[in-house]
Structure formats: C-alpha cells, structure tokens
Amino acid sequence: MVEKIPLRKTIARLDFPAIIAFGNPLLDILVIVKNDDLFKKYNLKIDGETELCEEKMQELIADLPPELI
C-alpha cells in the first residue's frame, strides 16, 4: 500500500532545494539517484519526459530513497 502524501509536503521534507516548473513538460521533483532501479521499475528514460497518473506518482515518491525524502 502506498501512503498518500501531498506533493507539497513531500517537497517540504527535502533537505536540499527542489526545482519545480510549470508548463509543458511539468517537472514535479528533481532528485539525484545513484542507480537506475527507479527508471527500470517505472519504465522511465534518462533525460526523458513522461506524465504519470497520481497513483503512479505517489508510488514513485514512496520508492525514493529515505535520505531524499
């Protein structure tokens, strides 16, 4: 089960600045990851762009390494 945390609260918990952009494409969170596990799990491309439904976005946020949240 994925804990539903509003994006605003998730970003507020970050220890470093987050980049948020509005427009097309929309960038919700910028994180630096050490491997490509999340890319593979969510079928994301490096330097790509995609729009995820809220459910998948919440799952991805929940999968972020604890030190990033």
C-alpha positions, 0 to 999 in steps of 0.5 A, spaced: 500 500 500 502 506 498 501 512 503 498 518 500 502 524 501 501 531 498 506 533 493 507 539 497 509 536 503 513 531 500 517 537 497 517 540 504 521 534 507 527 535 502 533 537 505 536 540 499 532 545 494 527 542 489 526 545 482 519 545 480 516 548 473 510 549 470 508 548 463 509 543 458 513 538 460 511 539 468 517 537 472 514 535 479 521 533 483 528 533 481 532 528 485 539 525 484 539 517 484 545 513 484 542 507 480 537 506 475 532 501 479 527 507 479 527 508 471 527 500 470 521 499 475 517 505 472 519 504 465 522 511 465 528 514 460 534 518 462 533 525 460 526 523 458 519 526 459 513 522 461 506 524 465 504 519 470 497 518 473 497 520 481 497 513 483 503 512 479 506 518 482 505 517 489 508 510 488 514 513 485 515 518 491 514 512 496 520 508 492 525 514 493 530 513 497 529 515 505 535 520 505 531 524 499 525 524 502 
